[in-house]
Amino acid sequence: MTDDQHGSSGGTGSASGGGAGQGTGGRSSGHGGAATLSLIYYDEDSFDEEELQDVDDLADRLDRPGTKWLNVANTGSDHELLRRIADVVGLHPLALDDILHEGQRPRAEEYGDQVFLLMRMLLVREIVVPPSADAAHDTRSGRAAKAALDRRSKPVAEAEEEGGGAGAALPEEVLEDEYDKNGLRTGQVALVVKENLVITFLETRRDPFDELRDMLRESHGPVRRLGPDFLAYRLVEVIISQYFTVVERYGENLEALEDRILLNPTHAVFRQVNGLRRDLLQARRAIWPLRDALLRLQQGDSGLLSQETMTYLRDAQSHVMQVIETLELLREMVSGLHDVYLTALNTRMNDIMKVLTIISTIFIPLTFLAGIYGMNFEHQPEYGWRWAYPALWGLMLVLVGFMLYLFRRKRWI
């Protein structure tokens, strides 16, 4: 999601001048801006949302009827704020510890009156990819993510050409993507389900849930009717749908790189292959454990997840398996691209050596004739012949033509 979109989503999840993280004394973890809190209340007949300026305002609002969704963005910027939220909502200490320590492996746990799920969303240059392939084409964030992924697969030579030639300075974002060893980023997403309450904790300011908020506002589908457990499922599905968008785009980039390697197997293109290989490995680490986490949720008996929601979770798990299978296929494609690169490089070298060998072979007899003609013997018959020089040139040309004909007949050229 771009910054423009983030600020235009009806005030939800956007940073404000008096953000919730002000005055809490929390430490910064390298996240820009303060943490933000947005709270949505809804039932089948009503919907309301607001951005909270202070955690103290949260306790009174949790008593409102209906389903409530509390979203906390940029959690890494203010740990003291997270502890205050945990006290208000009754968050389990182990769940709080996982939220405070970023970079955790996806997993699911049941802590008495709450269900805890840890996931990772995929980000490209800190741009959240929209939750569907269609949205990727129709939103500004989708176009930005698509462009960022395309730059990951663009060789330096093409970037130079677009920038005005080899001597022109490359744009900063192209240079960063070209030599960045970790073009793909992951952001931690923690999901807590309690009675009539769902809480999401986002590690970064980027928020992929705008489409779901619009659905809640307009009362599309059963999400307003089925309660907090179904809302939790939809949040999980947004993250999984995002995986499809990113992985699909990487597949397209790998196919484009294969064509570029065959046409021009340069070291710059090969570095791009290595960059995409690292991205896919990082995506696999983020996605693979989610399969086991969703299975654990289905085997739980907390009572917070209905049987209908369990059915949806099984469908979500099958989607995760599809993403994993696609990732494995793409990793095999990357390994194949290494072989394609070496094959193309050897083929190109063989073509060069063939041309050089043909040139050398043609000049060997010509050098022989020139050596004989240049010998300084006193009684060399051709020295006194008027047409000796033109005849020598004619013999050389006939010899060159005969050799080229012979090479072609034997299919050497």
C-alpha positions in Angstrom: 0.0 0.0 0.0 1.4 3.4 -0.9 1.5 6.2 1.6 -1.2 8.0 -0.4 -3.6 5.1 0.0 -2.7 4.6 3.6 -3.8 8.1 4.4 -7.0 7.9 2.3 -8.6 4.9 3.8 -11.2 6.7 5.8 -8.8 7.5 8.6 -8.3 3.9 9.4 -4.8 2.9 10.3 -3.3 6.2 9.3 -0.8 8.1 11.3 -1.9 11.4 13.0 -0.2 14.3 14.5 -1.3 13.1 18.0 -0.8 9.4 17.5 -1.4 6.8 20.1 2.3 6.3 20.6 3.0 9.8 21.9 4.0 10.3 25.4 4.4 6.6 26.1 8.2 6.6 26.3 8.5 3.6 24.1 11.7 2.7 22.3 12.1 2.9 18.6 13.0 -0.2 16.6 13.7 1.4 13.3 10.0 1.9 12.4 9.1 5.3 11.1 6.3 7.2 12.9 4.2 6.3 15.9 2.0 3.3 16.4 -1.6 3.8 15.4 -4.8 2.3 16.7 -8.1 1.9 14.8 -11.2 0.3 16.2 -14.2 -1.0 14.2 -17.5 -2.0 15.7 -20.2 -3.8 13.7 -23.0 -6.2 13.7 -25.5 -7.3 11.1 -27.3 -4.0 11.1 -24.7 -1.3 12.0 -21.1 -0.3 11.4 -18.8 2.3 13.1 -15.1 3.0 13.1 -12.8 5.4 14.7 -9.1 6.1 15.2 -8.1 6.1 18.9 -5.7 8.8 20.2 -5.1 7.2 23.6 -5.1 3.7 25.0 -7.2 5.0 27.9 -10.1 5.4 25.4 -10.0 1.7 24.6 -11.4 0.2 27.8 -14.8 2.0 27.6 -15.2 1.1 23.9 -14.7 -2.6 24.4 -17.9 -2.8 26.3 -19.9 -1.8 23.3 -22.2 -4.6 21.8 -21.4 -6.4 18.6 -18.1 -7.5 17.1 -15.1 -5.3 17.6 -11.8 -5.3 15.5 -8.9 -3.5 17.0 -6.0 -2.9 14.5 -2.6 -1.8 15.9 -0.1 -0.7 13.2 3.6 -0.1 13.4 3.9 -2.1 16.6 7.7 -2.0 16.6 7.8 1.7 17.2 6.4 1.6 20.8 6.7 -1.4 23.0 5.3 0.4 26.1 2.1 1.1 24.2 1.7 -2.6 23.4 2.1 -3.5 27.0 -0.7 -1.0 27.9 -2.9 -2.4 25.2 -2.2 -5.9 26.5 -3.3 -4.9 30.0 -6.6 -3.4 28.7 -7.6 -6.3 26.5 -6.2 -9.0 28.8 -3.6 -10.4 26.3 -1.8 -13.5 27.4 1.9 -12.7 28.4 3.3 -15.3 26.0 1.3 -13.8 23.1 2.6 -10.3 24.1 6.1 -11.6 24.2 5.8 -12.9 20.6 4.4 -9.6 19.4 7.2 -7.6 21.0 9.9 -9.8 19.5 9.7 -9.4 15.8 10.8 -12.0 13.3 8.9 -14.9 14.9 8.1 -18.1 13.0 4.4 -18.4 12.1 2.5 -20.5 14.6 -0.9 -20.8 16.4 -1.6 -21.2 20.1 -4.6 -21.3 22.4 -4.4 -19.4 25.7 -7.5 -20.0 27.7 -10.0 -17.4 26.5 -8.1 -16.4 23.4 -6.7 -17.8 20.2 -3.3 -16.5 19.0 -2.0 -16.7 15.4 1.3 -15.4 14.1 1.7 -14.9 10.4 4.1 -13.0 8.0 2.9 -10.8 5.2 5.1 -10.2 2.1 6.3 -6.8 1.2 8.2 -5.6 -1.8 10.3 -2.5 -1.1 8.0 -1.8 1.9 5.0 -1.8 -0.5 2.2 -4.1 0.7 0.9 -6.2 -2.3 -3.0 -6.0 -2.5 -5.0 -9.1 -1.5 -5.9 -10.3 -5.0 -4.5 -10.5 -8.5 -7.3 -8.3 -9.8 -6.6 -5.6 -7.1 -3.0 -5.7 -8.2 -4.0 -4.3 -11.6 -6.6 -1.9 -10.3 -4.9 -0.1 -7.3 -2.0 2.2 -7.0 -0.3 -0.1 -4.5 -0.7 -3.0 -6.9 0.9 -1.1 -9.7 3.7 0.0 -7.5 4.4 -3.5 -6.2 4.3 -4.8 -9.8 6.8 -2.2 -10.9 9.0 -3.0 -7.9 9.0 -6.7 -8.7 9.7 -6.0 -12.4 12.8 -3.9 -11.4 14.0 -7.0 -9.5 14.2 -8.8 -12.9 15.5 -6.0 -15.0 19.2 -6.2 -16.0 21.5 -3.3 -15.4 22.0 -2.8 -19.2 18.2 -2.2 -19.6 18.1 0.2 -16.7 21.0 2.1 -18.1 19.3 2.3 -21.5 16.2 3.7 -20.0 18.2 6.2 -17.9 19.9 7.7 -21.0 22.8 5.4 -21.8 25.7 3.6 -20.1 27.2 6.9 -18.8 24.0 8.1 -17.3 23.3 7.9 -13.5 20.8 5.2 -12.7 17.8 6.0 -10.5 18.3 5.3 -6.9 15.5 2.7 -6.7 16.9 0.8 -9.7 20.3 0.7 -8.1 18.9 -0.4 -4.8 16.9 -3.2 -6.4 19.7 -4.3 -8.7 22.2 -4.8 -5.9 19.9 -5.3 -2.9 20.5 -8.8 -1.5 17.0 -8.9 0.1 14.5 -7.3 -2.3 11.6 -9.1 -0.6 10.7 -8.1 2.9 8.3 -9.8 5.4 6.3 -8.1 8.1 4.9 -9.8 11.2 1.2 -10.0 11.6 -0.3 -11.2 15.0 -3.9 -12.1 15.2 -5.8 -12.5 18.6 -9.3 -13.8 18.8 -11.4 -13.2 21.9 -15.1 -13.2 22.6 -16.6 -10.5 20.4 -13.1 -9.1 19.8 -10.4 -9.5 17.1 -7.0 -7.8 17.5 -4.4 -7.5 14.7 -0.9 -6.3 15.4 1.1 -5.2 12.3 4.8 -4.8 12.6 5.0 -2.1 10.0 2.8 0.9 9.1 1.7 -0.9 5.9 -1.8 -2.3 6.0 -3.3 -4.8 3.5 -6.8 -4.9 5.0 -8.4 -1.9 3.3 -10.5 -4.1 0.9 -11.8 -6.0 3.9 -12.7 -2.7 5.6 -14.7 -1.6 2.6 -16.5 -4.9 2.6 -17.5 -4.4 6.3 -18.6 -0.8 5.6 -20.8 -1.9 2.7 -22.0 -5.1 4.4 -20.9 -7.3 1.5 -21.0 -11.1 2.2 -21.5 -12.9 5.5 -18.6 -11.2 7.4 -21.0 -8.8 9.2 -23.2 -11.7 10.2 -20.9 -14.5 11.4 -19.0 -12.8 14.2 -15.3 -12.5 15.2 -14.1 -16.0 14.3 -15.2 -15.4 10.7 -13.6 -12.0 10.7 -10.4 -13.7 11.8 -10.6 -16.1 8.9 -11.1 -13.3 6.4 -8.0 -11.6 7.8 -6.0 -14.8 7.3 -7.4 -15.1 3.8 -6.2 -11.6 2.9 -2.7 -12.5 3.9 -2.8 -15.8 1.9 -4.3 -14.1 -1.1 -1.4 -11.7 -0.9 1.0 -14.6 -1.2 -0.7 -15.6 -4.5 -0.1 -12.2 -5.9 3.5 -12.0 -5.0 4.4 -15.6 -6.0 2.5 -15.3 -9.4 4.5 -12.1 -10.2 7.8 -13.8 -9.4 6.9 -16.6 -11.7 6.3 -14.1 -14.6 9.7 -12.5 -13.8 11.5 -15.8 -13.9 10.1 -16.6 -17.3 11.2 -13.2 -18.6 14.7 -13.8 -17.2 14.9 -17.1 -19.0 14.4 -15.3 -22.3 17.0 -12.7 -21.4 19.5 -15.3 -20.4 19.1 -17.1 -23.8 19.5 -13.8 -25.7 22.2 -12.2 -23.7 23.8 -14.3 -20.8 25.4 -11.4 -18.9 26.6 -11.4 -15.3 24.0 -8.7 -14.5 21.2 -10.9 -15.5 22.7 -13.8 -13.5 22.8 -11.6 -10.4 19.1 -10.9 -10.9 18.5 -14.7 -10.9 20.4 -15.0 -7.6 18.4 -12.1 -6.2 15.1 -13.7 -7.1 16.3 -17.0 -5.7 16.9 -15.4 -2.3 13.5 -13.7 -2.4 11.8 -17.1 -3.0 13.7 -18.7 -0.2 12.6 -15.9 2.2 9.0 -16.3 1.0 9.1 -20.0 1.6 10.3 -19.4 5.2 7.5 -17.0 5.7 4.7 -19.2 4.2 5.6 -22.8 5.0 5.0 -22.8 8.8 1.5 -21.2 8.3 0.3 -24.6 7.0 1.0 -26.2 10.4 -0.4 -23.2 12.3 -3.8 -23.5 10.5 -3.8 -27.2 11.1 -3.3 -26.6 14.8 -6.2 -24.1 14.8 -8.5 -26.8 13.3 -7.5 -29.3 16.0 -8.1 -26.9 18.9 -11.1 -27.0 21.2 -11.2 -23.4 22.6 -14.8 -22.9 21.5 -14.0 -19.5 20.0 -13.9 -20.9 16.4 -17.2 -22.3 15.2 -17.5 -25.4 13.0 -18.4 -23.3 10.0 -15.2 -21.2 10.5 -13.2 -24.5 10.8 -14.5 -25.4 7.3 -13.3 -22.1 6.0 -9.9 -22.6 7.7 -9.5 -25.9 6.0 -10.0 -24.1 2.7 -7.5 -21.5 3.7 -5.0 -24.3 4.5 -5.5 -25.8 1.0 -4.7 -22.3 -0.4 -1.5 -22.2 1.6 -0.5 -25.6 0.1 -1.1 -24.3 -3.4 1.2 -21.4 -2.7 3.8 -23.7 -1.3 3.6 -26.0 -4.3 4.0 -23.0 -6.6 7.0 -21.8 -4.6 8.7 -25.2 -5.0 8.1 -25.1 -8.7 9.6 -21.6 -8.9 12.6 -22.7 -6.9 13.1 -25.5 -9.4 12.8 -22.9 -12.2 15.6 -20.9 -10.6 17.8 -23.9 -10.4 17.1 -24.5 -14.1 18.0 -20.9 -14.9 21.5 -21.5 -13.5 21.9 -24.4 -15.9 20.4 -22.3 -18.8 22.9 -19.6 -18.0 25.9 -21.9 -18.1 24.6 -23.6 -21.3 24.0 -20.2 -23.0 27.4 -19.0 -21.9 29.1 -22.1 -23.3 27.1 -21.9 -26.5 28.1 -18.3 -27.0 31.7 -19.1 -26.3 31.6 -22.0 -28.8 30.2 -19.6 -31.5 33.0 -17.2 -30.8 35.6 -19.9 -31.0 34.1 -21.3 -34.2 34.4 -17.9 -35.9 37.9 -17.4 -34.7 38.9 -20.9 -35.8 37.4 -20.4 -39.3 39.3 -17.1 -39.7 42.6 -18.7 -38.6 42.1 -21.7 -40.9 41.5 -19.5 -43.9 44.6 -17.4 -43.2 46.9 -20.5 -42.8 47.2 -21.2 -46.5 47.3 -17.5 -47.4 50.2 -17.1 -45.0 51.9 -20.1 -46.6 51.6 -18.6 -50.1 52.8 -15.2 -48.8 55.8 -16.8 -47.2 56.8 -18.5 -50.4 56.3 -15.4 -52.5 58.3 -13.4 -50.1 61.4 -15.6 -50.1 64.5 -13.9 -51.5 65.9 -16.4 -53.9 67.9 -15.1 -56.8 66.5 -17.6 -59.4 62.8 -17.5 -58.5 60.8 -17.8 -61.8 57.8 -15.7 -60.7 59.9 -12.6 -60.0 60.3 -12.0 -63.7 56.7 -12.6 -64.7 54.6 -9.5 -65.3 51.3 -11.0 -64.0 52.8 -12.8 -61.0 51.3 -10.4 -58.4 47.7 -10.4 -59.8 47.9 -14.2 -60.2 48.9 -14.6 -56.6 45.9 -12.6 -55.4 43.7 -14.5 -57.7 45.0 -17.8 -56.3 44.4 -16.6 -52.7 40.8 -15.5 -53.4 40.0 -18.8 -55.1 41.5 -20.7 -52.2 39.4 -18.6 -49.7 36.2 -19.3 -51.7 37.0 -23.0 -52.0 37.5 -23.3 -48.2 34.3 -21.5 -47.4 32.4 -23.8 -49.8 34.0 -26.8 -48.1 33.1 -25.6 -44.6 29.5 -25.0 -45.6 29.3 -28.4 -47.4 30.5 -30.1 -44.2 28.0 -28.0 -42.2 30.8 -26.5 -40.0 29.3 -23.0 -40.7 
